[in-house]
Amino acid sequence: GAGGISNESSIEGGTGDLLQWPITVGIGYRLDLSDSIKLNLNAGAGIQLNYSYLYDPSVSGFGFSSDYYWWQTSFGLRGQAGASLSFAISSRMSFAIYGTWSAVSSANFGKAELITSSLGDQDLDAGMFMNYAIGGSLVFEF
């Protein structure tokens, strides 16, 4: 065993990915503001699988050589909400602008594990993840 991470240690550096796979149930409501303008509101809740991968991290208070990688998964509760405003351009085409928000309650990844050895018994807690998106779309109906 190589020992463990002290409570004051932190993981820094390296490169990696955080992937999120949500499964949610939602509701939506459409308001017809006029014949050509519609407002859509939606909200949902569910669960999310989080996958974190970090290659070649540096951990203060813990020595190991490079070419290590760390991966963990966790589940969290997810909430999301959004709105879009669409404008009819013709009977078969519209343009919409939208904004969405989502958050995951916690991403506690549990015990930190390198593929070749354990970093200790402390939990790695990433806390809450929040995502925002804004955009536009041009819709053609066939």
C-alpha positions as CSV (number, residue, x, y, z in Angstrom):
1,G,0.0,0.0,0.0
2,A,1.1,3.5,-0.8
3,G,-0.8,5.3,2.0
4,G,-3.7,7.6,1.9
5,I,-4.6,11.2,1.1
6,S,-4.8,13.5,4.1
7,N,-7.8,15.7,4.6
8,E,-5.7,18.7,3.5
9,S,-4.5,17.1,0.3
10,S,-5.9,18.0,-3.1
11,I,-5.9,16.5,-6.6
12,E,-4.6,18.9,-9.2
13,G,-3.4,18.8,-12.7
14,G,-3.7,16.0,-15.2
15,T,-6.1,15.8,-18.0
16,G,-9.4,14.1,-18.1
17,D,-13.2,14.0,-18.7
18,L,-16.4,14.3,-16.8
19,L,-19.3,12.6,-18.5
20,Q,-22.9,12.8,-17.4
21,W,-25.7,10.5,-18.4
22,P,-29.2,11.7,-17.2
23,I,-32.5,9.8,-17.2
24,T,-35.3,12.2,-16.4
25,V,-39.1,12.5,-16.5
26,G,-40.5,15.9,-17.5
27,I,-43.5,18.0,-18.1
28,G,-44.1,20.9,-20.5
29,Y,-46.5,23.7,-21.1
30,R,-47.1,25.7,-24.3
31,L,-48.5,29.2,-24.3
32,D,-49.7,30.5,-27.6
33,L,-48.8,34.2,-27.3
34,S,-50.1,34.9,-30.8
35,D,-50.8,32.9,-34.0
36,S,-47.0,33.0,-34.8
37,I,-45.3,33.2,-31.4
38,K,-45.3,30.4,-28.9
39,L,-43.6,30.1,-25.4
40,N,-42.7,26.6,-24.2
41,L,-41.8,25.9,-20.6
42,N,-40.5,22.6,-19.3
43,A,-39.2,21.0,-16.1
44,G,-38.0,17.6,-15.1
45,A,-36.4,15.4,-12.5
46,G,-34.5,12.1,-12.4
47,I,-31.2,10.5,-11.8
48,Q,-27.8,10.9,-13.4
49,L,-24.8,8.7,-13.7
50,N,-21.5,10.7,-13.5
51,Y,-18.2,9.2,-14.8
52,S,-14.9,10.9,-14.1
53,Y,-11.6,10.0,-15.6
54,L,-8.3,11.7,-14.8
55,Y,-4.9,10.9,-16.3
56,D,-1.6,11.7,-14.6
57,P,-2.9,13.7,-11.6
58,S,-0.7,15.3,-9.0
59,V,-1.8,14.8,-5.4
60,S,-0.2,17.0,-2.7
61,G,1.2,14.9,0.2
62,F,1.2,11.7,-1.9
63,G,4.1,10.7,-4.1
64,F,3.7,8.5,-7.2
65,S,5.1,8.5,-10.6
66,S,3.3,9.7,-13.7
67,D,1.3,7.5,-16.1
68,Y,-1.4,6.8,-13.5
69,Y,-5.0,7.3,-14.1
70,W,-8.0,7.6,-11.8
71,W,-11.7,6.9,-12.6
72,Q,-14.8,6.9,-10.6
73,T,-18.6,6.8,-11.1
74,S,-21.4,8.1,-9.0
75,F,-25.2,8.6,-9.1
76,G,-27.0,11.8,-8.2
77,L,-30.4,13.4,-8.3
78,R,-31.0,15.7,-11.3
79,G,-33.3,18.6,-11.8
80,Q,-33.8,20.6,-15.0
81,A,-35.8,23.4,-16.4
82,G,-36.0,25.3,-19.7
83,A,-37.9,27.7,-21.9
84,S,-38.1,28.4,-25.6
85,L,-39.7,31.1,-27.6
86,S,-40.6,30.1,-31.2
87,F,-41.5,32.4,-34.1
88,A,-43.3,31.1,-37.2
89,I,-41.6,32.1,-40.4
90,S,-44.0,30.2,-42.6
91,S,-46.6,27.4,-42.2
92,R,-43.7,24.8,-42.3
93,M,-40.8,26.7,-40.8
94,S,-40.0,28.4,-37.5
95,F,-37.1,29.9,-35.6
96,A,-36.7,29.3,-31.8
97,I,-34.4,30.6,-29.1
98,Y,-34.0,28.6,-25.9
99,G,-32.4,28.4,-22.5
100,T,-32.0,25.4,-20.2
101,W,-30.6,24.8,-16.8
102,S,-29.8,21.5,-15.0
103,A,-28.2,20.5,-11.8
104,V,-27.1,17.3,-10.1
105,S,-27.4,17.2,-6.3
106,S,-24.0,15.7,-5.5
107,A,-21.3,13.8,-7.3
108,N,-19.6,12.0,-4.4
109,F,-17.3,9.6,-6.2
110,G,-16.4,7.6,-3.1
111,K,-13.0,6.2,-2.4
112,A,-10.3,7.5,-4.7
113,E,-8.7,4.6,-6.6
114,L,-5.9,4.6,-9.0
115,I,-5.9,1.7,-11.3
116,T,-2.8,0.3,-9.8
117,S,-3.2,1.3,-6.1
118,S,-5.6,3.0,-3.6
119,L,-5.2,6.6,-2.6
120,G,-6.9,6.0,0.7
121,D,-10.3,5.8,2.3
122,Q,-11.3,9.4,2.0
123,D,-14.3,10.2,-0.3
124,L,-13.8,12.4,-3.3
125,D,-16.8,14.7,-3.3
126,A,-17.2,17.0,-6.3
127,G,-20.4,18.5,-4.9
128,M,-23.1,19.9,-7.2
129,F,-22.7,20.1,-11.0
130,M,-24.7,22.8,-12.8
131,N,-25.1,23.2,-16.6
132,Y,-26.5,26.0,-18.6
133,A,-27.3,26.2,-22.3
134,I,-28.6,28.9,-24.6
135,G,-29.1,28.6,-28.3
136,G,-31.3,28.9,-31.3
137,S,-32.8,26.5,-33.8
138,L,-34.4,26.7,-37.3
139,V,-37.1,24.1,-37.6
140,F,-38.4,22.7,-40.9
141,E,-41.6,20.6,-40.9
142,F,-42.1,17.9,-43.6
